[in-house]
Amino acid sequence: MLTQLSIENLRNISAASVDLRPGISAFVGPNGAGKTTVLDAVHVLGTGKPFTSHHSSKVIQGKSPYFQVVGRLCHGGSESVVGVKRLREGGGEVRLAGKSVKTLSTLAHELPLILINANTLDVLREGPEARRKLVDQLVFHVEHSFVGVWQRYYQVLKQRNALLRKGAVDDDAAWVAELAVLGEQFYHSRVRATDLLTAQLLSVLEEMKVDFPSLRFALRSGWKDGVSLAVALELNRSSDMDRGYTQVGPHRGDLTCFVSGGLANDVLSRGQMKVLMSAIRIAQGRVLKETTRRAPIYLLDDVGAELDAANAQAIFSVLAAEKSQVLATMVALTDTAQGLKRYVNDVFHVEQGVLTSANKMA
């Protein structure tokens, strides 16, 4: 859980500090006030980077030489401090409990996050790469060995593809053998994670009182069914040589979702897809909590505007019932038609980059 957050020179917040509690905290204010910047800051603490930009330098305020975010974490009765500083000219530092952090995966394990915003709600409608990432993010948290397998697989893939482009396919036997072993491990990790996700998703949908008939996931391995990856690589060797890259393997896999016997993309409306994706995100969080014993923080960026009133209320109801820590942005909390107000513990007004604690509603 995040108990305190301090922000300096991030987007439109010059300096701010806020104490946080369990439950749902709402950050309320007009568009451009700095609400999303608060979520961006937490995302930096958990991943090392903002979700609003691919380049950290672009979220540094004005002409400031850096931005810095510091958070106080509490888990199992123990406290630690995590801080991330990024310089405009590049570089910076990441520290956890007073020690330098070498890999960003350390942050993700220490502060798992579930982001629900306009972009994440459209993942199932995007291409295979986004859907693969959806599964891999989950596997990363539930299987500690996965990071090493993932990294090595893509290193070997890069090496083999370099040889294919040079036409030196006779020298790739060692790479192919390693690729086959790693690829099988990669895929089976995805299978296990998908099974866990499916079980939790059905539970979440039931609690939300949402019905998607005969909902199921189909995980495609990225190579021909019924054969090993080693065989598939051999069968595709000639074609790989012609094209100059490896055409089979988990890097070509996909996660498809079926409802009522058809592809969810074809069967469901855009609004229904967003409801489904919201439920998937909550299910991801539950898998993390069960497998790692560390509850994630949910970051909800204007979800009330993405979903209709009933479904937005269902999302908040489920998260409130499981006592998750939720940081949610919204333009106003006076719209009682959405029924969100009753689930909120704390309210913070945000205007021109200034955060003010409004009240304690618990």
C-alpha positions as CSV (number, residue, x, y, z in Angstrom):
1,M,0.0,0.0,0.0
2,L,1.1,3.5,-0.7
3,T,0.8,5.8,2.4
4,Q,2.5,8.9,1.1
5,L,3.2,10.4,-2.3
6,S,5.5,13.4,-3.1
7,I,5.8,14.9,-6.6
8,E,8.2,17.5,-7.9
9,N,8.3,19.1,-11.4
10,L,6.1,16.4,-13.0
11,R,3.9,17.7,-15.8
12,N,1.8,20.5,-14.3
13,I,2.6,19.8,-10.7
14,S,5.5,21.8,-9.3
15,A,5.4,20.4,-5.8
16,A,2.8,18.4,-4.0
17,S,2.6,15.9,-1.2
18,V,-0.4,13.8,-0.2
19,D,-1.1,11.2,2.5
20,L,-3.0,8.2,1.3
21,R,-5.2,5.5,3.0
22,P,-6.6,2.2,2.0
23,G,-9.8,2.2,0.0
24,I,-10.8,4.6,-2.8
25,S,-9.3,8.1,-3.1
26,A,-10.8,10.4,-5.6
27,F,-8.8,13.2,-7.3
28,V,-11.4,15.7,-8.5
29,G,-11.0,18.7,-10.8
30,P,-11.4,20.1,-14.2
31,N,-9.5,18.8,-17.3
32,G,-5.9,19.9,-17.3
33,A,-5.9,20.5,-13.5
34,G,-3.3,17.8,-12.7
35,K,-5.4,14.8,-11.7
36,T,-3.8,12.4,-14.2
37,T,-0.4,13.6,-13.1
38,V,-1.0,12.1,-9.7
39,L,-1.6,8.7,-11.3
40,D,1.4,9.2,-13.6
41,A,3.6,9.8,-10.5
42,V,2.4,6.5,-8.9
43,H,3.0,4.7,-12.2
44,V,6.6,6.1,-12.2
45,L,7.1,4.6,-8.8
46,G,5.9,1.2,-9.9
47,T,7.5,1.0,-13.4
48,G,10.1,3.7,-13.6
49,K,8.2,5.6,-16.3
50,P,5.0,7.6,-16.9
51,F,2.0,6.1,-18.7
52,T,1.2,9.4,-20.5
53,S,4.5,9.5,-22.5
54,H,7.1,7.1,-23.8
55,H,9.8,9.7,-23.0
56,S,10.4,10.7,-19.4
57,S,12.0,14.0,-20.5
58,K,8.7,15.1,-22.0
59,V,6.8,15.1,-18.7
60,I,9.4,17.3,-16.9
61,Q,7.7,20.6,-16.0
62,G,8.7,23.7,-18.0
63,K,12.4,24.3,-18.0
64,S,13.1,22.2,-14.8
65,P,16.2,20.0,-15.1
66,Y,14.5,17.0,-13.6
67,F,11.3,15.5,-12.0
68,Q,11.2,13.4,-8.9
69,V,8.6,11.2,-7.3
70,V,8.9,9.7,-3.8
71,G,6.6,7.2,-2.2
72,R,6.3,5.6,1.2
73,L,5.2,2.0,1.1
74,C,3.7,-0.2,3.8
75,H,3.5,-4.0,3.4
76,G,3.1,-6.6,6.1
77,G,3.8,-4.1,8.9
78,S,7.1,-3.0,7.3
79,E,7.7,0.4,5.6
80,S,10.1,1.4,2.8
81,V,10.7,4.4,0.7
82,V,11.0,4.4,-3.1
83,G,12.1,7.3,-5.2
84,V,12.6,7.9,-8.9
85,K,14.4,10.9,-10.4
86,R,14.7,11.6,-14.1
87,L,17.0,14.2,-15.7
88,R,16.0,16.2,-18.7
89,E,19.3,15.4,-20.4
90,G,18.8,11.7,-19.7
91,G,19.6,9.4,-16.8
92,G,18.7,9.8,-13.2
93,E,18.4,7.5,-10.3
94,V,16.0,5.0,-8.7
95,R,16.3,4.1,-5.0
96,L,14.4,1.6,-2.8
97,A,14.9,1.5,0.9
98,G,18.0,3.6,0.6
99,K,19.6,1.4,-2.0
100,S,20.1,1.9,-5.8
101,V,17.8,-0.1,-8.0
102,K,19.5,-1.7,-11.0
103,T,16.5,-3.1,-12.8
104,L,13.0,-1.7,-13.1
105,S,11.5,-5.1,-12.5
106,T,12.4,-4.6,-8.9
107,L,9.9,-1.7,-8.7
108,A,7.2,-3.7,-10.3
109,H,7.5,-6.4,-7.7
110,E,7.6,-3.9,-4.9
111,L,4.7,-1.8,-6.1
112,P,2.4,-3.8,-8.5
113,L,-0.1,-1.6,-10.4
114,I,-3.2,-2.1,-12.4
115,L,-3.9,0.8,-14.7
116,I,-7.4,1.3,-16.1
117,N,-7.8,4.1,-18.6
118,A,-9.0,4.7,-22.1
119,N,-6.0,3.0,-23.7
120,T,-6.0,-0.1,-21.5
121,L,-9.7,-0.6,-22.0
122,D,-9.2,-1.0,-25.7
123,V,-6.5,-3.7,-25.5
124,L,-8.7,-6.5,-26.8
125,R,-9.5,-4.4,-29.9
126,E,-5.9,-3.7,-30.6
127,G,-3.4,-6.1,-32.4
128,P,-1.8,-9.3,-31.2
129,E,1.2,-7.4,-29.7
130,A,-1.0,-5.6,-27.2
131,R,-2.8,-8.8,-26.2
132,R,0.5,-10.7,-25.8
133,K,1.6,-7.9,-23.5
134,L,-1.6,-8.2,-21.5
135,V,-0.7,-11.9,-20.7
136,D,3.0,-11.3,-20.3
137,Q,2.5,-8.6,-17.7
138,L,0.6,-11.0,-15.6
139,V,3.1,-13.8,-16.0
140,F,5.9,-11.5,-15.0
141,H,4.3,-11.0,-11.6
142,V,3.2,-14.6,-10.9
143,E,6.3,-16.5,-12.1
144,H,9.6,-14.9,-11.0
145,S,11.7,-17.0,-13.5
146,F,9.7,-15.6,-16.4
147,V,11.7,-12.4,-16.7
148,G,14.9,-14.3,-17.4
149,V,13.1,-16.6,-19.9
150,W,11.5,-13.6,-21.7
151,Q,14.7,-11.7,-21.9
152,R,16.8,-14.6,-23.1
153,Y,14.2,-15.7,-25.7
154,Y,14.2,-12.3,-27.4
155,Q,18.0,-12.1,-27.3
156,V,18.2,-15.5,-29.1
157,L,15.5,-14.5,-31.5
158,K,17.4,-11.3,-32.4
159,Q,20.6,-13.3,-33.0
160,R,18.9,-15.8,-35.2
161,N,17.1,-13.1,-37.2
162,A,20.4,-11.4,-37.8
163,L,21.8,-14.6,-39.2
164,L,18.7,-15.1,-41.4
165,R,19.1,-11.6,-42.8
166,K,22.8,-12.4,-43.7
167,G,21.8,-15.7,-45.2
168,A,23.9,-17.6,-42.7
169,V,21.2,-20.1,-41.8
170,D,23.7,-23.0,-41.6
171,D,25.2,-21.3,-38.5
172,D,21.9,-21.0,-36.6
173,A,21.5,-24.6,-35.2
174,A,22.5,-23.6,-31.7
175,W,20.2,-20.6,-31.7
176,V,17.3,-22.7,-33.0
177,A,17.8,-25.4,-30.3
178,E,17.8,-22.8,-27.5
179,L,14.9,-20.9,-29.1
180,A,12.8,-24.1,-29.1
181,V,13.4,-24.8,-25.4
182,L,12.8,-21.2,-24.3
183,G,9.8,-20.8,-26.5
184,E,8.1,-23.8,-25.0
185,Q,8.7,-22.5,-21.5
186,F,7.5,-19.1,-22.5
187,Y,4.2,-20.5,-23.9
188,H,3.4,-22.8,-21.0
189,S,3.9,-19.9,-18.6
190,R,1.3,-18.0,-20.6
191,V,-1.0,-20.9,-20.4
192,R,-0.8,-21.1,-16.6
193,A,-1.4,-17.4,-16.3
194,T,-4.3,-17.4,-18.7
195,D,-6.0,-20.2,-16.7
196,L,-5.6,-18.2,-13.5
197,L,-7.0,-15.1,-15.2
198,T,-10.0,-16.9,-16.6
199,A,-11.0,-18.2,-13.1
200,Q,-10.8,-14.8,-11.5
201,L,-12.5,-13.1,-14.4
202,L,-15.6,-15.3,-14.2
203,S,-15.8,-14.4,-10.5
204,V,-15.5,-10.7,-11.1
205,L,-18.2,-10.7,-13.8
206,E,-20.5,-12.5,-11.4
207,E,-20.0,-9.9,-8.7
208,M,-20.5,-7.1,-11.3
209,K,-23.7,-8.9,-12.3
210,V,-22.5,-8.8,-15.9
211,D,-23.2,-11.8,-18.2
212,F,-21.1,-12.6,-21.3
213,P,-22.4,-16.0,-22.4
214,S,-19.9,-18.8,-22.9
215,L,-17.0,-16.5,-22.4
216,R,-13.6,-18.1,-22.9
217,F,-10.0,-17.3,-23.8
218,A,-8.0,-19.0,-26.5
219,L,-4.3,-18.7,-26.3
220,R,-2.4,-19.3,-29.5
221,S,1.1,-20.5,-29.2
222,G,2.5,-18.9,-32.3
223,W,3.2,-22.1,-34.2
224,K,1.3,-25.0,-35.7
225,D,-0.9,-26.9,-33.4
226,G,0.1,-30.5,-32.6
227,V,3.8,-30.1,-33.1
228,S,6.7,-29.0,-30.9
229,L,8.3,-25.6,-31.5
230,A,11.5,-27.4,-32.5
231,V,9.6,-29.2,-35.3
232,A,7.8,-26.0,-36.3
233,L,11.1,-24.1,-36.6
234,E,12.5,-26.8,-38.8
235,L,9.4,-26.9,-41.0
236,N,9.6,-23.1,-41.5
237,R,13.4,-23.0,-42.0
238,S,13.2,-22.4,-45.8
239,S,10.5,-19.8,-45.5
240,D,12.4,-18.0,-42.7
241,M,15.4,-17.8,-45.0
242,D,13.4,-16.3,-47.7
243,R,11.8,-13.7,-45.4
244,G,14.8,-13.0,-43.3
245,Y,13.1,-13.5,-39.9
246,T,11.7,-16.2,-37.6
247,Q,8.0,-16.6,-38.3
248,V,7.0,-19.0,-35.5
249,G,7.3,-18.9,-31.8
250,P,5.6,-17.2,-28.8
251,H,6.5,-13.8,-30.3
252,R,3.8,-14.6,-32.9
253,G,1.3,-15.8,-30.3
254,D,-2.1,-14.2,-29.5
255,L,-4.8,-14.1,-26.9
256,T,-8.3,-14.2,-28.3
257,C,-11.6,-13.9,-26.4
258,F,-14.8,-15.6,-27.4
259,V,-18.3,-14.8,-26.3
260,S,-21.4,-16.7,-27.4
261,G,-19.3,-18.7,-29.8
262,G,-17.9,-15.8,-31.7
263,L,-14.9,-13.4,-31.3
264,A,-15.6,-10.8,-28.7
265,N,-14.5,-8.1,-31.1
266,D,-17.3,-9.1,-33.4
267,V,-20.0,-10.0,-30.9
268,L,-19.7,-7.1,-28.4
269,S,-20.3,-3.4,-28.7
270,R,-17.4,-1.0,-28.0
271,G,-19.0,-0.2,-24.6
272,Q,-19.3,-3.9,-23.7
273,M,-15.7,-4.5,-24.6
274,K,-14.7,-1.7,-22.2
275,V,-16.7,-3.4,-19.5
276,L,-15.1,-6.7,-20.2
277,M,-11.6,-5.2,-20.2
278,S,-12.3,-3.5,-16.9
279,A,-13.3,-6.8,-15.4
280,I,-10.1,-8.4,-16.9
281,R,-8.0,-5.7,-15.2
282,I,-9.6,-6.4,-11.8
283,A,-9.1,-10.1,-12.4
284,Q,-5.4,-9.5,-13.0
285,G,-5.2,-7.7,-9.7
286,R,-6.8,-10.6,-7.9
287,V,-4.4,-13.1,-9.5
288,L,-1.5,-10.9,-8.4
289,K,-2.8,-10.7,-4.8
290,E,-3.4,-14.4,-4.5
291,T,-0.1,-15.5,-6.1
292,T,2.3,-12.9,-4.7
293,R,0.5,-12.0,-1.4
294,R,1.0,-8.3,-2.4
295,A,-2.2,-6.4,-3.3
296,P,-1.8,-4.1,-6.3
297,I,-2.8,-0.5,-6.4
298,Y,-5.5,0.3,-9.0
299,L,-5.1,3.5,-11.0
300,L,-8.4,4.5,-12.5
301,D,-8.1,7.5,-14.9
302,D,-11.6,9.0,-15.5
303,V,-13.2,5.5,-15.8
304,G,-16.6,7.1,-15.1
305,A,-16.3,8.8,-18.5
306,E,-15.4,5.6,-20.3
307,L,-18.3,3.4,-18.9
308,D,-22.0,4.0,-18.5
309,A,-23.3,4.8,-15.0
310,A,-24.3,1.2,-14.0
311,N,-21.0,-0.4,-15.1
312,A,-18.9,2.4,-13.6
313,Q,-20.8,1.8,-10.3
314,A,-20.2,-1.9,-10.6
315,I,-16.5,-1.4,-11.0
316,F,-16.2,0.8,-7.9
317,S,-18.5,-1.5,-5.9
318,V,-16.3,-4.6,-6.6
319,L,-13.1,-2.7,-5.7
320,A,-14.6,-1.2,-2.6
321,A,-15.8,-4.6,-1.4
322,E,-12.3,-6.1,-1.6
323,K,-10.8,-3.1,0.2
324,S,-8.3,-2.5,-2.6
325,Q,-6.3,0.8,-2.6
326,V,-7.7,2.7,-5.5
327,L,-6.6,6.1,-6.8
328,A,-9.3,7.4,-9.2
329,T,-9.6,10.6,-11.2
330,M,-12.9,12.3,-12.1
331,V,-14.1,15.7,-13.2
332,A,-16.6,15.9,-10.4
333,L,-18.0,13.9,-7.5
334,T,-21.4,15.6,-7.5
335,D,-22.8,13.4,-10.3
336,T,-24.7,11.1,-7.9
337,A,-26.4,9.5,-10.9
338,Q,-23.3,7.4,-11.3
339,G,-23.5,6.4,-7.6
340,L,-19.8,6.6,-7.2
341,K,-19.7,8.9,-4.2
342,R,-20.7,6.3,-1.6
343,Y,-17.6,4.2,-2.4
344,V,-15.1,7.0,-1.9
345,N,-13.1,7.3,1.3
346,D,-11.1,10.4,0.6
347,V,-11.5,13.3,-1.8
348,F,-8.7,15.6,-3.1
349,H,-9.5,18.6,-5.1
350,V,-6.9,19.3,-7.9
351,E,-6.6,22.7,-9.6
352,Q,-3.7,24.2,-11.5
353,G,-1.4,21.6,-10.1
354,V,-2.3,22.1,-6.5
355,L,-3.8,19.3,-4.4
356,T,-6.1,20.0,-1.5
357,S,-7.6,17.4,0.8
358,A,-11.4,18.1,0.8
359,N,-12.7,15.8,3.5
360,K,-12.7,12.3,5.0
361,M,-15.8,10.5,4.0
362,A,-15.0,7.0,5.6
